[in-house]
Amino acid sequence: LVIAAAHRALVAQPSLRRDCALVVSAGSIRNLHDVMVALALGADAVNPYLLLEYAIATADPDALGNLLEALRKGIEKVMSTLGVHELRGYGRQVSAVGLAPEVARFIGLETFCATDESGLTWDRIAEEGFARASMLRERRDARLEQAFRIWPRAWKSALAVANGEAPYATYAEKLRELETLHPVSLRHLVDFTRPLDEAEGAADTSAGEHAGPFYISSMSFGSQGETAYRAYAEAMARLDLLCINGEGGELPDLIGRYPHNRGQQIASGRFGVSALLANSSNYLEIKIGQGAKPGEGGHLPARKVSKKVALARNAQPGIDLISPSNNHDIYSIEDLAQVVHELKTVNPRARVSVKVPVVPDIGVIAVGIAKAGADIVTLSGYDGGTGAARQHALRRAGLPVEIGVAQAHRALVASGLRDVVEIWCDGGMKSALDVAKMLCLGADRVGFGTLAMVAIGCTICRGCQLDTCHVGIATQLESVAEATDRGVKRFEPREFERAVENLSRFFSALRAELARIAAQLGVGATIDLVGRTDLLAQARGLDRVDLRELLEPVSWTPPGRREVRVLAGAVAAQEAEEERTLRAADRFVATDASGELARLRIAGASVADVASSYREGSVAGNGFASPSST
C-alpha cells in the first residue's frame, strides 16, 4: 500500500518520478512473489532484509549467494513470461481475487469476485495488521498456514472406483465433504438451486460427435510413459470420448488410428509437427499457454528423452527439449488467424482449438480467437496440475477457470459469436459435479488431466519431472531392472490392458453420474445445461468473495451448430506439371499439397515424391509449408 501511494504521488507531479527512485526495505518481503509485487506497484529496488539475514545466519557459506542468484533468476523468468525484457518495462502486471474494489483502485490493479462489503476490505486489512503487530509484541510463535490440497486426501478413493473396489458415489461423497469444509476453488462455494437426490433418471450426455462433454486434456509422450500414454487414447476410443495429445509428436503406429477420438497439439516448440500428424486427427489444438504456468513454455528434461520420445519429436535422445515461452509466429490475432487457416488447409476435416490460460481480459481474448477462425476456445485455469512448472507459477500465476469461462461466455454472446465457437475448459477438475457446474457457467466441454493419471495409479507424489515415478506413469522407465539401475527403489510398471480398464470403468461411472445430475436439474441433455447460471447459487464464503457477477444469467439460446468446411484441391495424379503465377494472396499452396499427400499416405496409398520449384517473383505462401509431408 505504501509503495503504491508513494508511486502515485510522485507520478502526479510533472517529471518528479523520473528524478528519483523508490527503494523498499521491508522484512515482510519473504519470497519471489513479494519481490515481484513490490516491483509491479512501483518499487525500483527492494531490500528484503529479514530474508537476507536468515540466509546469512545459516551455517552454509553459500546460502546468501544462492538466495540472491535464485531471486535474480526468478525475476528474469517472471518478466519473460510477460514478454518484458527490461525491469523498467515491468509494472502493474498483477490482479486479485476477492480484493475489495476500493482497495484495488487505490493500488491500481484489477480485482474479481469482490465488492466493498465483502472480500479483503480496508477494515479487514487493519484488523489483520493489528493482530500481527500484537503477535510480534508478545513474541508468540506463528506459522504460515499451509495450502490445503484435495488430491492427497482423495486419490485413494478415486483409484478405488477405477479398480472396481468402490462405487462412484463413495468418491463423490468424499470430494463433497472436502470441498465443503475446505473450499479451494470458486465452484466449491456454489451449490445447485435444485436438490440432487437419489431419484432415478438419466439425461443424454452426448456432445457433438462424442458420448460425453468431457475429455482427457493434453498430455504428451515424454511427460507420460508409453503405457499410460497409449492407455489414455485407447480408453477414450472405447468410450467414444476424446483424448488430446500434448506437444511431443505421435508414436508412428498411432498415426491415424484414432482420428475421431484423438486430438493433436501444436505448441511453441513444434515438436513432431508434420502434415501426417495434422491429418491423423480431426481435432488440432494450438497451445498459446496453460493455466498451471501462464506465459511459460515447456521443458522436457534430457533424462526423459528416450529414443522413442526423440523419434516422436524429431529430436535427438538425451538432450533437453525446450519449448519457448512464446509461439514466435504468433504475436497478434492476425498471426493466429494465419496459423488457424494453415492448419485447416493442411487438414480440411480438422476442428481447430486455441488453448489459452485464464488471465485478465480473457473475454476480449476469446472474442479475438473466435474472429481468427478457431472452432474452439480452450480456457485453462490456474488450478491445473503439471509436474514441470515452477512453484511460483503454480501458486501465484493465472486466474480461476470459473472466471475465465463466465467472462468468455458473456463476451462471446455480447459479440454475437457464441454460436461460432465452443468453450472448453480444464484446470483442477475432479468430478461429474465439476463438469455440471462448469457447463452451467458456460463451458461446452470440460477436460481432466490429473484425474486420468490417478485412475491408473498416480499417488500424487508431485515428482513428475524427475523421471523416477514409482508407479511407471510419468517416466520413461519401463521395467523393474531399468528402475533399479537408475536407483529407484520401488517401481511398479503399468499394465496396458489394466490401465485401459481402469480408465474405462472410472469415466463410465463419471458419465453415468453426470447424466443423473443433469436429469435431477430438469434437463433432457447435458448440452442444455450450457450457460444455465440460474441453476447455481453461492452458498459459502459470502464474507470473502462475491460471485453475483459470475452467476448473472446471460440471455442466450444456442442455435444450430455451423459447419465450416475448408476444401483443398486434390492431387489428381502422382505425376503432373503445372505452371502458375503465385502471389502473396496464395497463402498456403505448399501446405495444401502437403496435406493432400499426407492423407493419401495415411490411407495407405503409394505416393511418389513430388518436386516443386518457384520462379523469381513467386512465394511459397506465408507458412512455407511448415506442416511438411514428412
DRENFIGU-955073 format. One record per residue (C-alpha): residue number from 1; residue in three letters; x, y, z. Coordinates in steps of 0.1 Angstrom, whole numbers, plus 5000, padded with zeros to 4 digits. Layout:
% residues N
<NUM ALA <X Y Z>>
...
//
This chain:
% residues 630
<1 LEU <5000 5000 5000>>
<2 VAL <5028 5024 5009>>
<3 ILE <5047 5016 4976>>
<4 ALA <5015 5023 4955>>
<5 ALA <5008 5055 4974>>
<6 ALA <5043 5069 4970>>
<7 HIS <5045 5059 4934>>
<8 ARG <5012 5075 4926>>
<9 ALA <5021 5107 4944>>
<10 LEU <5054 5110 4925>>
<11 VAL <5037 5103 4892>>
<12 ALA <5012 5130 4898>>
<13 GLN <5039 5157 4898>>
<14 PRO <5054 5167 4864>>
<15 SER <5087 5148 4858>>
<16 LEU <5092 5141 4895>>
<17 ARG <5090 5103 4893>>
<18 ARG <5119 5103 4867>>
<19 ASP <5141 5122 4891>>
<20 CYS <5141 5098 4920>>
<21 ALA <5139 5061 4928>>
<22 LEU <5118 5041 4952>>
<23 VAL <5138 5017 4973>>
<24 VAL <5118 4994 4996>>
<25 SER <5134 4979 5027>>
<26 ALA <5109 4956 5044>>
<27 GLY <5110 4924 5065>>
<28 SER <5077 4913 5051>>
<29 ILE <5092 4906 5017>>
<30 ARG <5098 4869 5021>>
<31 ASN <5098 4853 4986>>
<32 LEU <5099 4859 4949>>
<33 HIS <5062 4868 4947>>
<34 ASP <5066 4895 4973>>
<35 VAL <5095 4909 4953>>
<36 MET <5076 4909 4921>>
<37 VAL <5045 4926 4936>>
<38 ALA <5067 4954 4951>>
<39 LEU <5083 4960 4917>>
<40 ALA <5050 4959 4899>>
<41 LEU <5035 4985 4922>>
<42 GLY <5063 5009 4916>>
<43 ALA <5095 5000 4936>>
<44 ASP <5128 5003 4917>>
<45 ALA <5147 4981 4941>>
<46 VAL <5139 4960 4972>>
<47 ASN <5159 4951 5004>>
<48 PRO <5143 4920 5019>>
<49 TYR <5165 4923 5050>>
<50 LEU <5150 4895 5071>>
<51 LEU <5153 4871 5042>>
<52 LEU <5189 4881 5037>>
<53 GLU <5196 4879 5075>>
<54 TYR <5181 4844 5076>>
<55 ALA <5204 4832 5048>>
<56 ILE <5235 4848 5065>>
<57 ALA <5226 4831 5098>>
<58 THR <5226 4796 5083>>
<59 ALA <5258 4775 5085>>
<60 ASP <5261 4773 5048>>
<61 PRO <5286 4799 5035>>
<62 ASP <5269 4797 5000>>
<63 ALA <5234 4804 5013>>
<64 LEU <5233 4841 5007>>
<65 GLY <5248 4838 4972>>
<66 ASN <5224 4810 4963>>
<67 LEU <5195 4831 4976>>
<68 LEU <5204 4862 4955>>
<69 GLU <5210 4841 4924>>
<70 ALA <5176 4823 4928>>
<71 LEU <5159 4857 4932>>
<72 ARG <5176 4871 4902>>
<73 LYS <5167 4841 4880>>
<74 GLY <5132 4842 4893>>
<75 ILE <5128 4878 4885>>
<76 GLU <5140 4872 4849>>
<77 LYS <5117 4842 4845>>
<78 VAL <5086 4861 4857>>
<79 MET <5094 4890 4834>>
<80 SER <5100 4867 4804>>
<81 THR <5066 4851 4809>>
<82 LEU <5050 4885 4804>>
<83 GLY <5071 4894 4774>>
<84 VAL <5090 4920 4793>>
<85 HIS <5128 4923 4786>>
<86 GLU <5138 4951 4810>>
<87 LEU <5128 4957 4846>>
<88 ARG <5117 4993 4837>>
<89 GLY <5091 4978 4814>>
<90 TYR <5075 4957 4842>>
<91 GLY <5047 4972 4861>>
<92 ARG <5012 4965 4874>>
<93 GLN <5011 4930 4860>>
<94 VAL <4991 4918 4889>>
<95 SER <4954 4911 4896>>
<96 ALA <4935 4898 4926>>
<97 VAL <4905 4876 4935>>
<98 GLY <4884 4888 4965>>
<99 LEU <4902 4922 4970>>
<100 ALA <4877 4949 4977>>
<101 PRO <4873 4973 4947>>
<102 GLU <4881 5004 4969>>
<103 VAL <4915 4988 4978>>
<104 ALA <4921 4977 4943>>
<105 ARG <4915 5012 4929>>
<106 PHE <4940 5026 4954>>
<107 ILE <4967 5001 4944>>
<108 GLY <4958 5003 4908>>
<109 LEU <4951 4967 4899>>
<110 GLU <4921 4947 4886>>
<111 THR <4901 4926 4910>>
<112 PHE <4875 4899 4906>>
<113 CYS <4846 4885 4927>>
<114 ALA <4845 4912 4953>>
<115 THR <4826 4942 4965>>
<116 ASP <4833 4969 4990>>
<117 GLU <4813 4949 5015>>
<118 SER <4829 4916 5010>>
<119 GLY <4864 4904 5004>>
<120 LEU <4896 4920 5017>>
<121 THR <4884 4954 5027>>
<122 TRP <4902 4983 5045>>
<123 ASP <4887 4971 5078>>
<124 ARG <4900 4936 5074>>
<125 ILE <4934 4948 5064>>
<126 ALA <4935 4969 5096>>
<127 GLU <4923 4941 5117>>
<128 GLU <4949 4916 5103>>
<129 GLY <4976 4943 5107>>
<130 PHE <4969 4949 5144>>
<131 ALA <4967 4911 5150>>
<132 ARG <5002 4907 5135>>
<133 ALA <5016 4936 5155>>
<134 SER <5002 4921 5187>>
<135 MET <5017 4887 5179>>
<136 LEU <5051 4903 5174>>
<137 ARG <5050 4923 5206>>
<138 GLU <5040 4893 5226>>
<139 ARG <5067 4872 5208>>
<140 ARG <5041 4845 5201>>
<141 ASP <5051 4817 5178>>
<142 ALA <5035 4819 5143>>
<143 ARG <5034 4796 5114>>
<144 LEU <5023 4803 5079>>
<145 GLU <4991 4785 5070>>
<146 GLN <4998 4756 5047>>
<147 ALA <4978 4754 5014>>
<148 PHE <4951 4728 5016>>
<149 ARG <4953 4702 4988>>
<150 ILE <4925 4679 4980>>
<151 TRP <4942 4653 4959>>
<152 PRO <4965 4639 4987>>
<153 ARG <4933 4632 5006>>
<154 ALA <4912 4619 4977>>
<155 TRP <4933 4600 4953>>
<156 LYS <4928 4566 4971>>
<157 SER <4890 4570 4968>>
<158 ALA <4893 4578 4931>>
<159 LEU <4916 4548 4925>>
<160 ALA <4892 4525 4943>>
<161 VAL <4865 4535 4918>>
<162 ALA <4888 4528 4889>>
<163 ASN <4898 4495 4903>>
<164 GLY <4862 4485 4907>>
<165 GLU <4865 4483 4945>>
<166 ALA <4840 4510 4954>>
<167 PRO <4811 4528 4937>>
<168 TYR <4815 4563 4923>>
<169 ALA <4792 4576 4950>>
<170 THR <4818 4569 4976>>
<171 TYR <4843 4591 4958>>
<172 ALA <4818 4618 4951>>
<173 GLU <4808 4620 4988>>
<174 LYS <4845 4622 4999>>
<175 LEU <4850 4651 4975>>
<176 ARG <4819 4668 4986>>
<177 GLU <4829 4667 5022>>
<178 LEU <4864 4680 5015>>
<179 GLU <4852 4708 4991>>
<180 THR <4826 4720 5016>>
<181 LEU <4848 4721 5046>>
<182 HIS <4879 4733 5027>>
<183 PRO <4869 4751 4995>>
<184 VAL <4899 4758 4973>>
<185 SER <4881 4767 4941>>
<186 LEU <4853 4792 4934>>
<187 ARG <4830 4764 4922>>
<188 HIS <4833 4748 4957>>
<189 LEU <4814 4779 4971>>
<190 VAL <4785 4772 4947>>
<191 ASP <4756 4748 4950>>
<192 PHE <4727 4740 4927>>
<193 THR <4694 4757 4933>>
<194 ARG <4677 4723 4930>>
<195 PRO <4683 4694 4953>>
<196 LEU <4703 4665 4939>>
<197 ASP <4685 4635 4954>>
<198 GLU <4690 4598 4947>>
<199 ALA <4660 4596 4924>>
<200 GLU <4664 4577 4891>>
<201 GLY <4668 4594 4858>>
<202 ALA <4695 4599 4832>>
<203 ALA <4699 4627 4807>>
<204 ASP <4716 4624 4773>>
<205 THR <4753 4632 4777>>
<206 SER <4763 4633 4741>>
<207 ALA <4784 4663 4730>>
<208 GLY <4789 4668 4693>>
<209 GLU <4802 4636 4678>>
<210 HIS <4812 4621 4712>>
<211 ALA <4794 4604 4740>>
<212 GLY <4802 4629 4767>>
<213 PRO <4810 4666 4773>>
<214 PHE <4844 4658 4788>>
<215 TYR <4878 4647 4776>>
<216 ILE <4913 4639 4787>>
<217 SER <4934 4671 4785>>
<218 SER <4966 4673 4765>>
<219 MET <4995 4652 4780>>
<220 SER <5024 4644 4758>>
<221 PHE <5045 4613 4752>>
<222 GLY <5076 4621 4771>>
<223 SER <5059 4637 4801>>
<224 GLN <5039 4604 4802>>
<225 GLY <5053 4569 4799>>
<226 GLU <5044 4549 4768>>
<227 THR <5019 4525 4786>>
<228 ALA <5000 4554 4802>>
<229 TYR <5001 4574 4770>>
<230 ARG <4987 4546 4749>>
<231 ALA <4961 4537 4776>>
<232 TYR <4946 4572 4776>>
<233 ALA <4940 4571 4738>>
<234 GLU <4926 4535 4738>>
<235 ALA <4903 4540 4767>>
<236 MET <4888 4572 4753>>
<237 ALA <4883 4555 4719>>
<238 ARG <4864 4526 4736>>
<239 LEU <4842 4551 4754>>
<240 ASP <4837 4573 4723>>
<241 LEU <4853 4602 4741>>
<242 LEU <4882 4625 4732>>
<243 CYS <4918 4623 4743>>
<244 ILE <4942 4652 4734>>
<245 ASN <4979 4646 4728>>
<246 GLY <5002 4671 4742>>
<247 GLU <5031 4687 4724>>
<248 GLY <5055 4660 4716>>
<249 GLY <5046 4643 4683>>
<250 GLU <5030 4609 4680>>
<251 LEU <5041 4573 4681>>
<252 PRO <5043 4561 4645>>
<253 ASP <5018 4533 4649>>
<254 LEU <4993 4556 4664>>
<255 ILE <4992 4580 4634>>
<256 GLY <4957 4579 4620>>
<257 ARG <4945 4551 4644>>
<258 TYR <4921 4573 4664>>
<259 PRO <4911 4602 4642>>
<260 HIS <4876 4605 4658>>
<261 ASN <4888 4603 4694>>
<262 ARG <4923 4619 4692>>
<263 GLY <4934 4655 4693>>
<264 GLN <4969 4667 4684>>
<265 GLN <4986 4698 4699>>
<266 ILE <5007 4723 4681>>
<267 ALA <5027 4744 4706>>
<268 SER <5057 4767 4705>>
<269 GLY <5084 4741 4701>>
<270 ARG <5066 4725 4671>>
<271 PHE <5080 4691 4682>>
<272 GLY <5068 4663 4659>>
<273 VAL <5045 4686 4639>>
<274 SER <5040 4675 4603>>
<275 ALA <5013 4671 4577>>
<276 LEU <5010 4635 4588>>
<277 LEU <5004 4645 4624>>
<278 ALA <4979 4672 4614>>
<279 ASN <4959 4647 4593>>
<280 SER <4959 4619 4619>>
<281 SER <4932 4637 4640>>
<282 ASN <4900 4656 4635>>
<283 TYR <4910 4680 4664>>
<284 LEU <4940 4702 4664>>
<285 GLU <4949 4724 4694>>
<286 ILE <4971 4755 4692>>
<287 LYS <4986 4759 4726>>
<288 ILE <4993 4795 4735>>
<289 GLY <4997 4787 4772>>
<290 GLN <4983 4767 4801>>
<291 GLY <4968 4777 4834>>
<292 ALA <4994 4760 4856>>
<293 LYS <5022 4782 4841>>
<294 PRO <5008 4811 4821>>
<295 GLY <5034 4826 4797>>
<296 GLU <5059 4798 4801>>
<297 GLY <5069 4773 4775>>
<298 GLY <5078 4736 4781>>
<299 HIS <5109 4718 4792>>
<300 LEU <5113 4680 4789>>
<301 PRO <5145 4671 4808>>
<302 ALA <5172 4652 4789>>
<303 ARG <5168 4621 4811>>
<304 LYS <5132 4617 4799>>
<305 VAL <5141 4620 4762>>
<306 SER <5145 4583 4753>>
<307 LYS <5150 4570 4718>>
<308 LYS <5112 4566 4713>>
<309 VAL <5105 4600 4726>>
<310 ALA <5131 4616 4704>>
<311 LEU <5117 4597 4674>>
<312 ALA <5082 4611 4680>>
<313 ARG <5096 4646 4685>>
<314 ASN <5120 4646 4656>>
<315 ALA <5148 4652 4681>>
<316 GLN <5180 4636 4695>>
<317 PRO <5179 4613 4725>>
<318 GLY <5194 4625 4758>>
<319 ILE <5191 4663 4753>>
<320 ASP <5168 4689 4769>>
<321 LEU <5138 4697 4747>>
<322 ILE <5127 4733 4754>>
<323 SER <5096 4750 4740>>
<324 PRO <5099 4788 4740>>
<325 SER <5076 4809 4761>>
<326 ASN <5060 4824 4730>>
<327 ASN <5049 4810 4697>>
<328 HIS <5073 4831 4676>>
<329 ASP <5050 4831 4646>>
<330 ILE <5020 4844 4667>>
<331 TYR <5022 4879 4680>>
<332 SER <4988 4892 4670>>
<333 ILE <4953 4880 4662>>
<334 GLU <4962 4883 4625>>
<335 ASP <4992 4859 4631>>
<336 LEU <4969 4835 4649>>
<337 ALA <4944 4836 4621>>
<338 GLN <4971 4827 4597>>
<339 VAL <4981 4796 4617>>
<340 VAL <4945 4786 4621>>
<341 HIS <4940 4789 4583>>
<342 GLU <4971 4769 4576>>
<343 LEU <4960 4741 4599>>
<344 LYS <4926 4740 4582>>
<345 THR <4943 4740 4548>>
<346 VAL <4966 4711 4557>>
<347 ASN <4936 4692 4572>>
<348 PRO <4902 4704 4560>>
<349 ARG <4884 4680 4583>>
<350 ALA <4900 4694 4614>>
<351 ARG <4883 4715 4641>>
<352 VAL <4909 4739 4655>>
<353 SER <4911 4748 4692>>
<354 VAL <4932 4776 4707>>
<355 LYS <4943 4769 4743>>
<356 VAL <4950 4800 4765>>
<357 PRO <4954 4805 4802>>
<358 VAL <4928 4825 4821>>
<359 VAL <4941 4860 4826>>
<360 PRO <4926 4895 4829>>
<361 ASP <4905 4905 4798>>
<362 ILE <4900 4869 4789>>
<363 GLY <4867 4878 4774>>
<364 VAL <4883 4901 4748>>
<365 ILE <4909 4874 4741>>
<366 ALA <4882 4848 4735>>
<367 VAL <4864 4871 4710>>
<368 GLY <4897 4876 4692>>
<369 ILE <4903 4839 4689>>
<370 ALA <4868 4834 4675>>
<371 LYS <4874 4862 4649>>
<372 ALA <4907 4844 4640>>
<373 GLY <4886 4815 4627>>
<374 ALA <4891 4790 4656>>
<375 ASP <4863 4765 4662>>
<376 ILE <4871 4761 4700>>
<377 VAL <4884 4783 4727>>
<378 THR <4900 4762 4754>>
<379 LEU <4904 4780 4788>>
<380 SER <4930 4767 4812>>
<381 GLY <4926 4777 4849>>
<382 TYR <4953 4782 4875>>
<383 ASP <4943 4750 4894>>
<384 GLY <4958 4729 4866>>
<385 GLY <4984 4704 4875>>
<386 THR <5017 4698 4859>>
<387 GLY <5049 4682 4871>>
<388 ALA <5070 4707 4851>>
<389 ALA <5061 4741 4864>>
<390 ARG <5079 4764 4889>>
<391 GLN <5063 4767 4924>>
<392 HIS <5059 4805 4918>>
<393 ALA <5039 4798 4886>>
<394 LEU <5018 4771 4903>>
<395 ARG <5009 4792 4933>>
<396 ARG <5009 4828 4920>>
<397 ALA <5001 4830 4883>>
<398 GLY <4968 4829 4864>>
<399 LEU <4932 4831 4874>>
<400 PRO <4904 4806 4883>>
<401 VAL <4889 4788 4853>>
<402 GLU <4854 4798 4866>>
<403 ILE <4861 4834 4860>>
<404 GLY <4875 4827 4825>>
<405 VAL <4845 4806 4814>>
<406 ALA <4820 4831 4826>>
<407 GLN <4837 4861 4811>>
<408 ALA <4844 4844 4778>>
<409 HIS <4808 4831 4775>>
<410 ARG <4794 4866 4783>>
<411 ALA <4818 4884 4759>>
<412 LEU <4811 4859 4730>>
<413 VAL <4774 4862 4735>>
<414 ALA <4776 4900 4735>>
<415 SER <4797 4899 4703>>
<416 GLY <4773 4876 4685>>
<417 LEU <4800 4849 4682>>
<418 ARG <4790 4824 4708>>
<419 ASP <4774 4801 4682>>
<420 VAL <4805 4802 4661>>
<421 VAL <4829 4787 4687>>
<422 GLU <4827 4763 4716>>
<423 ILE <4842 4769 4750>>
<424 TRP <4862 4741 4765>>
<425 CYS <4880 4743 4798>>
<426 ASP <4903 4725 4822>>
<427 GLY <4922 4731 4854>>
<428 GLY <4918 4711 4886>>
<429 MET <4886 4692 4876>>
<430 LYS <4878 4661 4897>>
<431 SER <4842 4650 4893>>
<432 ALA <4809 4649 4874>>
<433 LEU <4797 4677 4898>>
<434 ASP <4826 4699 4885>>
<435 VAL <4816 4692 4849>>
<436 ALA <4779 4701 4856>>
<437 LYS <4789 4734 4873>>
<438 MET <4813 4744 4845>>
<439 LEU <4786 4737 4819>>
<440 CYS <4762 4759 4838>>
<441 LEU <4789 4787 4838>>
<442 GLY <4791 4785 4800>>
<443 ALA <4815 4757 4790>>
<444 ASP <4807 4732 4763>>
<445 ARG <4832 4706 4774>>
<446 VAL <4855 4700 4804>>
<447 GLY <4889 4684 4805>>
<448 PHE <4906 4661 4830>>
<449 GLY <4943 4656 4833>>
<450 THR <4955 4646 4868>>
<451 LEU <4923 4626 4873>>
<452 ALA <4932 4604 4844>>
<453 MET <4966 4597 4859>>
<454 VAL <4950 4589 4893>>
<455 ALA <4927 4564 4876>>
<456 ILE <4956 4543 4865>>
<457 GLY <4976 4546 4898>>
<458 CYS <4991 4580 4903>>
<459 THR <4997 4587 4940>>
<460 ILE <5002 4625 4938>>
<461 CYS <5039 4624 4948>>
<462 ARG <5045 4656 4929>>
<463 GLY <5077 4644 4913>>
<464 CYS <5067 4641 4877>>
<465 GLN <5097 4660 4863>>
<466 LEU <5122 4637 4879>>
<467 ASP <5117 4606 4857>>
<468 THR <5116 4584 4888>>
<469 CYS <5078 4579 4890>>
<470 HIS <5075 4548 4912>>
<471 VAL <5042 4537 4895>>
<472 GLY <5055 4540 4860>>
<473 ILE <5033 4568 4847>>
<474 ALA <5053 4600 4844>>
<475 THR <5086 4582 4835>>
<476 GLN <5103 4566 4806>>
<477 LEU <5114 4537 4828>>
<478 GLU <5098 4505 4815>>
<479 SER <5110 4477 4838>>
<480 VAL <5120 4470 4874>>
<481 ALA <5155 4462 4863>>
<482 GLU <5158 4495 4845>>
<483 ALA <5144 4514 4875>>
<484 THR <5169 4496 4898>>
<485 ASP <5198 4506 4876>>
<486 ARG <5186 4542 4880>>
<487 GLY <5184 4540 4918>>
<488 VAL <5146 4538 4920>>
<489 LYS <5140 4515 4950>>
<490 ARG <5103 4508 4945>>
<491 PHE <5089 4506 4910>>
<492 GLU <5056 4491 4897>>
<493 PRO <5053 4493 4859>>
<494 ARG <5018 4498 4845>>
<495 GLU <4999 4471 4826>>
<496 PHE <4983 4484 4794>>
<497 GLU <4951 4464 4795>>
<498 ARG <4945 4470 4832>>
<499 ALA <4951 4507 4827>>
<500 VAL <4926 4509 4799>>
<501 GLU <4901 4490 4820>>
<502 ASN <4906 4514 4850>>
<503 LEU <4901 4544 4828>>
<504 SER <4870 4529 4811>>
<505 ARG <4855 4520 4844>>
<506 PHE <4861 4553 4861>>
<507 PHE <4850 4576 4832>>
<508 SER <4819 4554 4825>>
<509 ALA <4809 4559 4862>>
<510 LEU <4816 4596 4859>>
<511 ARG <4794 4599 4828>>
<512 ALA <4766 4580 4844>>
<513 GLU <4768 4604 4874>>
<514 LEU <4767 4634 4851>>
<515 ALA <4737 4620 4834>>
<516 ARG <4719 4616 4867>>
<517 ILE <4728 4651 4879>>
<518 ALA <4715 4666 4846>>
<519 ALA <4683 4648 4850>>
<520 GLN <4678 4660 4885>>
<521 LEU <4684 4695 4873>>
<522 GLY <4654 4691 4849>>
<523 VAL <4671 4689 4815>>
<524 GLY <4669 4661 4790>>
<525 ALA <4705 4665 4778>>
<526 THR <4737 4678 4793>>
<527 ILE <4741 4702 4764>>
<528 ASP <4710 4720 4778>>
<529 LEU <4730 4730 4809>>
<530 VAL <4754 4753 4790>>
<531 GLY <4751 4788 4803>>
<532 ARG <4724 4780 4829>>
<533 THR <4738 4801 4857>>
<534 ASP <4703 4804 4871>>
<535 LEU <4708 4768 4884>>
<536 LEU <4737 4780 4906>>
<537 ALA <4738 4800 4938>>
<538 GLN <4766 4810 4961>>
<539 ALA <4763 4790 4994>>
<540 ARG <4796 4796 5012>>
<541 GLY <4823 4822 5015>>
<542 LEU <4800 4852 5014>>
<543 ASP <4823 4873 5035>>
<544 ARG <4853 4865 5013>>
<545 VAL <4841 4867 4977>>
<546 ASP <4810 4879 4959>>
<547 LEU <4800 4857 4930>>
<548 ARG <4769 4876 4919>>
<549 GLU <4785 4889 4887>>
<550 LEU <4799 4854 4878>>
<551 LEU <4764 4839 4882>>
<552 GLU <4745 4867 4864>>
<553 PRO <4723 4850 4838>>
<554 VAL <4731 4858 4801>>
<555 SER <4703 4857 4776>>
<556 TRP <4714 4832 4750>>
<557 THR <4697 4804 4731>>
<558 PRO <4722 4780 4714>>
<559 PRO <4714 4779 4677>>
<560 GLY <4723 4751 4654>>
<561 ARG <4760 4745 4651>>
<562 ARG <4775 4758 4620>>
<563 GLU <4798 4737 4600>>
<564 VAL <4827 4753 4583>>
<565 ARG <4844 4733 4556>>
<566 VAL <4877 4744 4540>>
<567 LEU <4881 4724 4507>>
<568 ALA <4915 4719 4493>>
<569 GLY <4922 4708 4457>>
<570 ALA <4931 4671 4454>>
<571 VAL <4964 4659 4439>>
<572 ALA <4949 4644 4407>>
<573 ALA <4978 4623 4398>>
<574 GLN <5011 4612 4412>>
<575 GLU <5030 4629 4384>>
<576 ALA <5019 4662 4368>>
<577 GLU <5032 4695 4357>>
<578 GLU <5016 4729 4361>>
<579 GLU <5029 4764 4356>>
<580 ARG <5011 4791 4376>>
<581 THR <5020 4825 4389>>
<582 LEU <5018 4827 4427>>
<583 ARG <5011 4858 4447>>
<584 ALA <5012 4867 4484>>
<585 ALA <4974 4861 4484>>
<586 ASP <4980 4824 4477>>
<587 ARG <4989 4819 4513>>
<588 PHE <4993 4781 4517>>
<589 VAL <4999 4765 4484>>
<590 ALA <5027 4741 4496>>
<591 THR <5007 4734 4528>>
<592 ASP <4977 4724 4507>>
<593 ALA <4997 4700 4487>>
<594 SER <5015 4686 4518>>
<595 GLY <4982 4679 4535>>
<596 GLU <4967 4661 4505>>
<597 LEU <4998 4639 4502>>
<598 ALA <4997 4631 4539>>
<599 ARG <4961 4620 4537>>
<600 LEU <4970 4597 4509>>
<601 ARG <4998 4582 4529>>
<602 ILE <4976 4576 4560>>
<603 ALA <4951 4559 4537>>
<604 GLY <4978 4535 4526>>
<605 ALA <4982 4548 4490>>
<606 SER <5016 4547 4473>>
<607 VAL <5026 4583 4468>>
<608 ALA <5056 4592 4446>>
<609 ASP <5079 4621 4456>>
<610 VAL <5065 4655 4445>>
<611 ALA <5090 4681 4434>>
<612 SER <5081 4718 4432>>
<613 SER <5100 4749 4422>>
<614 TYR <5092 4786 4424>>
<615 ARG <5104 4812 4399>>
<616 GLU <5116 4846 4408>>
<617 GLY <5086 4868 4418>>
<618 SER <5066 4839 4433>>
<619 VAL <5062 4830 4470>>
<620 ALA <5056 4796 4486>>
<621 GLY <5029 4810 4509>>
<622 ASN <5033 4827 4542>>
<623 GLY <5036 4795 4561>>
<624 PHE <5062 4780 4537>>
<625 ALA <5046 4746 4542>>
<626 SER <5056 4744 4579>>
<627 PRO <5035 4712 4583>>
<628 SER <5056 4693 4558>>
<629 SER <5045 4660 4545>>
<630 THR <5072 4641 4564>>
//
